[in-house]
Amino acid sequence: MATPNEKLAEALAELRKLQKENDIAIIKASELKAPHKKLLKANGFVRDVIKGWYISCRPDERAGDTTSWYMSFWDFISRYLNERFGDKWCLSPDQSLLLHGGSRVIPKQLLVRSPLANNNVVQLLHGTSIFDLRLDIPAQTALVNSNGLQLYPLETGLIAVGPDFFARHSTDARTCLTMVKDASVILSQLLDGGHSVIAGRLAGAFRNIGNSRIADNILKTMKSAGYDVREEDPFEERLPEHLLSSRESSPYISRIKLMWHQMRKVVLANFPEPRKLPSDIDAYLAMVEEHYTKDAYHSLSIEGYRVTTDLIERVRDGRWNPRGNEADRDTRNAMAARGYYQAFQAVKESIRRILEGENAGEVADADHGDWYRELFAPGVAAGLLKPADLAGYRTSQVYIKGSMHTPLSPEAVRDAIPVLFELLHAEKNASVRAVLGHFIFVYIHPYMDGNGRVGRFLFNAMLASGGYSWTVIPVEERDDYMAALERASVDGDISDFTRFLGALVKGNTG
């Protein structure tokens, strides 16, 4: 007779078959035998979403932890809706545009359209839900499939959304507008539907982002067809000329530029004024060194609990210890501490160059890879990490524990990071460089691990460029820090994050 460990190992082996490349499993009840489901649930490897549906999760997740659900959310939506409606569904125009524009924030309520829907709300985990609306959808051949999600086409979505979308989601709306390369697709739909009011709104929207060519094309063509079109700008703010380019090939380039522009004025209004640069660079760096032991170690990265062959065998043999091995944990901590010290010394050298007059953005661009490598080099030397872990920007998706914000895809990272450092290079105000440099770096999350630490190094290097003192973010205030980051990432509101950091800087007498 099989032992309890052998039975759990067998169940884990079945779970592993259902996992995708990102280690997420969306499980329909019929896909696992009842004894396997019972064992996996009892040991914390799967959890219920709704009746008949489960997701895989980490066995060490505490009650109320949202991580596994937020990691699984979009995969669950795709699988569940395809099972329920076949191919006769799509996300709402608003949600479609958010995804076209690169925002994968988890919505509290996801609006779904289908001619087979029942106009019902389906309650999911952690206060999220699906509201299925019985409405017609675009032809199947016109729908855009994005990672298993059926979306309104970009141009169709811009026509279908109401005017409030442009005010509520200005960054997303402008990002989508920059992705439209010519007016032909939009015009054919405007003319077919006789949408003169929408034509005026879109003409105003395109002119707002500096694309007068498409704006004029819409107006002239609609008027040639006999429609009375009145141009109206749906945005609340006019953008500076040349902020955006219609030649951008990636929505993430436009998104980062727009975030910087819109958040910049909030930082200027809520952060202490820059100080004079120190005349004694060595004394300033000595002060920085004094802060080393206080600098909190934070990690914002998280990887899903991986069901590996090794895990299955350890469970089978009775060697599985969910609390971890104390000796191994001590070794990892020692390597992390050594790496942090080495990276800290590298940051000090970057600060010296900044104080000697080099452009702060250029220094950070050139050196941040060195900071990262120093963080993890001891772990590689000790055999805890693979040499490939030092290669640089990540090549797979990461998630932030408990966050509704999903960091950019690996491909998007390579578009967004150069833009961030271009903005840092061009920015004249050190407070903006410090706050937005830190936030947008963590928002992009370019590395598999260490993003928070490198982001805080970047924050302090940019503070030095404004004569501010090195500032420690206390571990006791971690919850406030993370909540402020979450609001900035999910809602686009940088005010809490700016005031939080500003209060620490203002109170720093070092």
C-alpha positions in Angstrom: 0.0 0.0 0.0 1.3 3.5 -0.9 2.4 5.7 1.9 0.9 9.2 2.4 4.1 10.7 1.0 3.9 8.5 -2.1 0.2 9.5 -2.6 1.0 13.2 -2.4 4.0 12.7 -4.7 1.6 11.0 -7.2 -0.8 13.9 -7.0 2.0 16.4 -7.5 3.1 14.6 -10.6 -0.5 14.9 -12.0 -0.5 18.6 -11.1 2.8 19.1 -12.9 1.3 17.8 -16.1 -1.3 20.6 -16.0 1.2 23.4 -15.4 2.1 25.8 -18.1 5.6 27.2 -18.8 5.1 29.9 -16.1 4.2 27.2 -13.6 0.6 28.3 -13.4 -2.1 25.7 -13.7 -5.8 26.5 -14.3 -7.6 23.3 -13.4 -11.1 22.2 -14.3 -12.5 19.7 -11.7 -12.7 16.9 -14.2 -8.9 17.1 -14.9 -7.9 15.7 -11.5 -9.0 12.6 -9.7 -10.9 13.3 -6.5 -8.2 11.8 -4.2 -5.6 13.9 -5.9 -7.6 17.1 -5.5 -8.2 16.4 -1.9 -4.5 15.8 -1.2 -3.4 18.9 -3.2 -5.9 21.1 -1.5 -5.1 19.8 2.0 -1.4 20.5 1.4 -1.9 23.9 -0.1 -0.9 23.2 -3.7 -4.3 24.1 -5.2 -7.2 26.3 -4.2 -10.8 26.8 -5.3 -11.7 29.8 -7.4 -15.4 29.0 -8.2 -17.3 25.7 -8.2 -15.5 23.3 -10.4 -12.4 25.4 -11.0 -9.0 25.6 -9.2 -5.7 27.3 -9.5 -2.2 26.0 -8.4 -0.6 28.0 -5.6 2.3 27.9 -3.2 1.9 25.7 -0.1 3.4 28.4 2.1 0.9 31.1 1.1 -0.9 32.6 4.1 -4.6 33.2 4.4 -5.5 36.3 2.4 -2.3 36.2 0.2 -3.3 37.3 -3.3 -0.1 36.4 -5.1 -1.1 33.1 -6.7 -4.5 34.5 -7.8 -3.1 37.6 -9.4 -0.4 35.5 -11.2 -3.2 33.2 -12.5 -5.9 35.8 -13.2 -5.6 36.4 -16.9 -4.8 32.7 -17.7 -7.9 31.8 -15.6 -10.1 34.3 -17.5 -9.0 33.0 -20.9 -9.5 29.3 -19.9 -12.8 29.9 -18.1 -14.4 32.1 -20.8 -13.4 29.8 -23.6 -14.9 26.8 -21.8 -18.1 28.7 -21.1 -18.7 30.7 -24.3 -16.5 28.9 -26.9 -15.2 31.7 -29.2 -18.3 33.8 -28.8 -16.9 36.4 -26.3 -14.6 39.3 -26.0 -13.5 41.7 -23.3 -15.2 45.1 -23.2 -13.9 47.9 -25.4 -12.4 49.7 -22.4 -10.6 46.7 -21.1 -9.4 45.8 -24.6 -7.8 49.2 -25.0 -6.1 48.9 -21.6 -4.5 45.6 -22.8 -3.6 47.0 -26.2 -1.8 49.8 -24.4 0.2 47.5 -22.3 -1.7 47.7 -19.0 -2.2 44.3 -17.4 -3.5 45.6 -14.0 -6.0 43.2 -12.4 -9.4 44.8 -12.6 -11.8 44.6 -9.6 -14.6 43.7 -12.1 -13.9 42.5 -15.6 -16.5 43.3 -18.2 -17.1 40.6 -20.8 -19.4 40.7 -23.8 -21.0 37.6 -25.3 -24.3 36.9 -27.1 -24.5 33.8 -24.8 -24.1 35.7 -21.6 -26.7 35.9 -18.8 -26.0 39.5 -17.5 -24.7 38.0 -14.3 -21.8 38.7 -11.9 -19.5 35.8 -11.2 -17.6 36.3 -7.9 -14.0 35.3 -8.0 -11.2 35.4 -5.4 -10.1 38.5 -3.3 -13.0 40.7 -4.3 -12.6 40.3 -8.1 -15.4 39.4 -10.4 -16.6 38.9 -13.9 -19.7 40.8 -15.2 -20.9 39.0 -18.3 -23.1 41.2 -20.6 -25.3 39.8 -23.2 -24.2 42.0 -26.1 -23.2 41.5 -29.7 -19.5 41.4 -30.4 -17.4 42.1 -33.5 -17.1 39.3 -36.0 -14.8 36.5 -34.9 -12.4 37.2 -37.8 -12.0 40.8 -36.5 -11.3 40.0 -32.9 -7.7 40.2 -31.7 -6.3 37.3 -29.7 -3.8 38.4 -27.1 -2.3 35.6 -25.0 -5.7 33.8 -25.1 -7.8 36.9 -24.4 -10.2 38.0 -27.1 -10.1 41.8 -27.6 -11.8 44.5 -29.6 -9.5 45.5 -32.4 -7.6 48.7 -31.5 -9.4 51.0 -33.9 -12.8 49.5 -33.2 -12.2 49.9 -29.5 -11.3 53.6 -29.9 -14.6 54.1 -31.6 -16.6 52.0 -29.1 -15.4 53.6 -25.8 -17.2 56.5 -24.3 -15.7 60.0 -23.9 -15.0 59.3 -20.2 -12.4 56.7 -21.1 -10.0 59.4 -22.3 -10.3 61.3 -19.0 -10.2 58.3 -16.7 -7.4 56.5 -18.5 -5.5 59.3 -20.3 -2.2 57.5 -20.4 -3.7 54.3 -21.8 -5.8 56.2 -24.3 -2.9 58.3 -25.6 -0.7 55.2 -25.7 -3.4 53.5 -27.9 -3.7 56.5 -30.1 0.1 56.4 -30.8 -0.3 52.9 -32.1 -2.6 54.0 -34.9 -0.4 54.6 -38.0 -3.0 55.9 -40.4 -6.7 56.8 -40.5 -7.9 54.3 -43.0 -9.3 51.6 -40.7 -10.8 54.1 -38.3 -12.4 56.1 -41.2 -14.0 53.1 -42.8 -15.8 52.3 -39.5 -16.7 55.9 -38.8 -18.2 56.3 -42.3 -20.0 52.9 -42.2 -21.6 53.8 -38.9 -22.2 57.5 -39.6 -20.3 58.3 -36.3 -19.9 62.1 -36.7 -19.7 62.8 -33.0 -17.1 60.1 -32.4 -15.2 61.4 -35.4 -15.0 64.8 -33.9 -13.8 63.3 -30.6 -11.1 61.2 -32.2 -9.9 64.1 -34.3 -9.4 66.1 -31.2 -7.7 63.2 -29.4 -5.2 62.7 -32.3 -4.5 66.4 -32.4 -3.9 66.3 -28.6 -1.0 63.8 -29.0 0.5 65.8 -31.8 -0.8 63.8 -34.8 -2.5 66.5 -36.8 -2.2 64.4 -40.0 -4.7 61.8 -38.8 -6.9 64.4 -37.2 -7.1 66.5 -40.4 -7.7 63.3 -42.5 -10.7 62.3 -40.3 -12.2 65.8 -40.5 -11.8 66.2 -44.2 -13.0 62.8 -45.2 -16.0 62.9 -43.0 -17.0 66.3 -44.3 -16.4 65.1 -47.9 -18.9 62.4 -47.2 -21.5 65.0 -46.0 -21.1 64.7 -42.2 -21.1 67.8 -40.0 -18.1 67.1 -37.7 -17.1 69.3 -34.8 -13.7 68.6 -33.4 -13.6 68.2 -29.6 -10.6 67.3 -27.4 -11.7 64.6 -24.9 -8.5 65.0 -22.7 -8.3 67.3 -19.8 -4.7 68.4 -20.5 -2.9 69.4 -23.7 0.4 67.6 -24.2 3.6 69.5 -25.0 4.5 69.3 -28.7 6.9 66.5 -29.7 6.4 64.6 -26.4 5.1 61.6 -28.4 6.1 60.3 -31.8 3.8 58.6 -34.3 6.9 56.6 -35.3 7.1 54.7 -32.0 6.9 51.0 -32.6 6.2 50.0 -29.0 3.3 51.2 -26.8 5.6 50.9 -23.8 7.8 53.8 -25.1 4.8 56.1 -25.2 3.6 54.8 -21.9 6.8 55.6 -20.0 7.1 59.0 -21.6 3.4 59.8 -20.7 3.8 58.6 -17.1 6.9 60.7 -16.6 5.2 63.8 -18.0 2.0 63.4 -15.9 3.8 62.4 -12.7 6.5 65.0 -12.9 4.4 67.9 -11.7 3.1 65.9 -8.7 6.7 65.3 -7.6 7.7 68.9 -8.0 4.7 70.0 -5.8 5.3 67.4 -3.0 9.0 66.8 -2.7 11.6 68.9 -0.8 13.6 71.3 -2.9 17.1 70.1 -4.0 20.0 71.3 -2.0 23.5 72.6 -2.9 25.9 69.9 -4.0 28.4 69.1 -1.3 31.8 70.8 -1.6 33.6 67.9 0.2 32.8 64.8 -1.9 34.9 62.5 0.4 32.9 63.7 3.5 29.6 63.1 1.7 30.7 59.6 0.7 31.8 58.9 4.3 28.3 59.9 5.4 26.9 57.5 2.8 29.1 54.7 4.2 27.7 55.3 7.7 24.2 54.5 6.5 25.2 51.1 5.1 24.3 49.0 8.2 20.9 50.7 8.3 20.0 50.1 4.7 17.1 47.6 4.7 17.1 44.6 2.6 13.9 44.4 0.5 13.0 42.1 -2.3 10.0 42.9 -4.5 10.3 39.9 -6.8 8.5 36.7 -6.4 8.4 33.5 -8.4 5.6 31.0 -8.3 6.1 27.8 -6.4 7.5 25.3 -8.9 6.4 21.7 -9.0 9.7 20.1 -10.1 10.8 16.5 -10.4 13.1 17.1 -7.4 10.1 18.3 -5.3 8.1 15.3 -6.2 10.9 12.9 -5.2 11.6 14.7 -2.0 7.9 14.4 -1.1 7.9 10.8 -2.0 10.9 10.1 0.2 9.6 12.1 3.1 12.3 14.7 2.8 10.0 17.6 1.9 10.2 20.4 4.5 7.9 23.3 3.7 9.6 25.5 6.3 12.9 25.1 4.5 16.4 24.1 5.6 17.9 26.5 8.2 21.5 26.0 7.1 20.7 26.6 3.5 18.7 29.7 4.4 21.6 31.1 6.4 24.0 30.5 3.5 21.6 32.4 1.1 21.3 35.3 3.6 25.1 35.5 3.9 25.6 35.6 0.2 22.8 38.3 -0.1 24.5 40.4 2.6 27.9 40.1 0.9 26.4 41.0 -2.5 24.5 44.0 -1.0 27.8 45.3 0.4 29.6 44.9 -2.9 26.8 46.6 -4.8 26.7 49.4 -2.2 30.4 50.1 -2.8 29.7 50.2 -6.5 26.9 52.7 -6.0 29.3 54.9 -4.0 31.7 55.1 -6.9 28.8 56.1 -9.2 27.8 58.8 -6.8 31.4 60.1 -6.8 31.2 60.5 -10.5 27.9 62.3 -10.3 29.2 64.7 -7.6 32.2 65.4 -9.8 29.9 66.7 -12.5 28.9 63.8 -14.7 25.3 63.6 -15.9 23.4 61.6 -13.3 21.2 59.8 -15.8 24.2 58.8 -17.9 26.1 57.4 -14.9 23.1 55.4 -13.8 22.5 54.1 -17.3 26.2 52.9 -17.5 26.5 51.6 -14.0 23.2 50.0 -12.9 24.1 46.7 -14.5 27.3 46.7 -12.3 25.2 47.3 -9.2 23.0 44.3 -10.2 25.9 42.0 -10.9 27.6 42.8 -7.6 24.3 42.0 -5.8 24.3 38.4 -7.1 28.0 37.6 -7.8 28.6 36.0 -4.4 25.6 33.7 -4.9 27.0 32.6 -8.2 30.4 32.0 -6.6 28.8 29.9 -3.8 26.9 27.8 -6.3 23.5 29.1 -5.1 22.8 30.8 -8.4 23.6 29.9 -12.0 26.2 32.1 -13.9 23.4 32.9 -16.4 21.6 34.7 -13.6 24.2 37.5 -14.1 23.3 37.9 -17.7 21.2 41.0 -17.3 17.5 41.8 -18.0 15.1 38.9 -17.5 13.9 36.6 -20.2 10.7 35.4 -18.6 7.7 37.0 -16.8 7.9 37.9 -13.1 5.2 38.9 -10.6 5.2 41.1 -7.5 3.9 39.5 -4.4 0.4 40.7 -3.6 0.3 43.3 -6.4 -2.4 43.8 -8.9 0.3 45.3 -11.2 1.9 42.8 -13.6 5.4 44.0 -14.6 6.2 44.4 -18.2 6.9 41.4 -20.5 10.6 40.6 -21.2 10.2 42.1 -24.7 8.7 45.3 -23.3 11.5 45.7 -20.8 13.9 46.1 -23.6 11.8 48.9 -25.1 11.1 50.7 -21.8 14.5 50.7 -20.0 16.3 52.8 -22.6 13.5 55.4 -22.4 13.7 55.6 -18.6 17.4 56.4 -18.8 16.9 58.9 -21.6 14.4 60.7 -19.4 16.8 60.6 -16.4 19.5 62.0 -18.7 17.3 64.9 -19.9 15.6 65.7 -16.5 16.8 68.9 -14.9 15.3 68.4 -11.4 17.0 66.0 -9.1 13.8 65.3 -7.1 12.0 64.1 -10.2 15.0 62.0 -11.2 15.0 60.4 -7.7 11.3 59.7 -7.3 10.4 58.8 -10.8 13.7 57.0 -11.4 12.9 54.7 -8.5 9.3 54.2 -9.3 9.5 53.6 -13.0 12.4 51.2 -12.6 10.4 49.1 -10.2 7.3 49.4 -12.4 9.3 48.0 -15.3 10.9 45.3 -13.1 13.7 44.5 -15.5 15.4 41.8 -13.4 14.3 38.4 -12.1 15.3 39.5 -8.6 16.8 42.5 -6.9 14.6 45.1 -8.6 13.7 46.8 -5.3 17.3 47.0 -4.1 18.6 48.4 -7.5 15.6 50.8 -7.5 16.5 52.1 -4.1 20.2 52.4 -5.1 19.0 54.4 -8.1 16.8 56.6 -5.8 19.8 57.4 -3.6 22.2 58.0 -6.5 19.7 60.5 -8.0 19.2 62.1 -4.5 23.0 62.7 -4.4 22.7 64.6 -7.7 20.5 67.1 -5.9 22.6 67.4 -2.7 20.2 65.3 -0.6 21.5 62.9 2.0 21.4 59.1 1.6 18.0 58.1 2.7 17.0 54.7 4.2 13.5 53.3 3.7 12.9 51.7 7.1 11.6 48.1 7.2 9.1 49.2 9.8 7.4 51.4 7.1 7.5 48.7 4.5 3.7 48.4 4.4 3.2 52.1 3.7 6.0 52.0 1.1 4.5 49.1 -0.7 1.0 50.5 -0.6 2.3 53.8 -2.1 4.1 51.9 -4.9 0.9 49.9 -5.5 -1.2 53.0 -5.9 1.3 54.5 -8.3 1.5 51.3 -10.3 -2.2 50.4 -10.5 -3.9 53.8 -10.4 -1.2 56.0 -11.9 -1.2 58.2 -8.8 2.3 59.1 -7.6 1.3 61.5 -4.9 1.4 59.0 -1.9 4.8 57.6 -3.1 6.2 61.1 -3.5 5.0 62.3 -0.1 6.3 59.1 1.6 9.8 59.5 0.2 9.7 63.2 0.7 8.9 62.9 4.4 11.9 60.5 4.8 14.2 62.9 3.0 13.0 65.9 4.9 13.4 64.1 8.2 16.9 62.9 7.3 19.5 65.1 9.0 22.4 62.9 8.0 
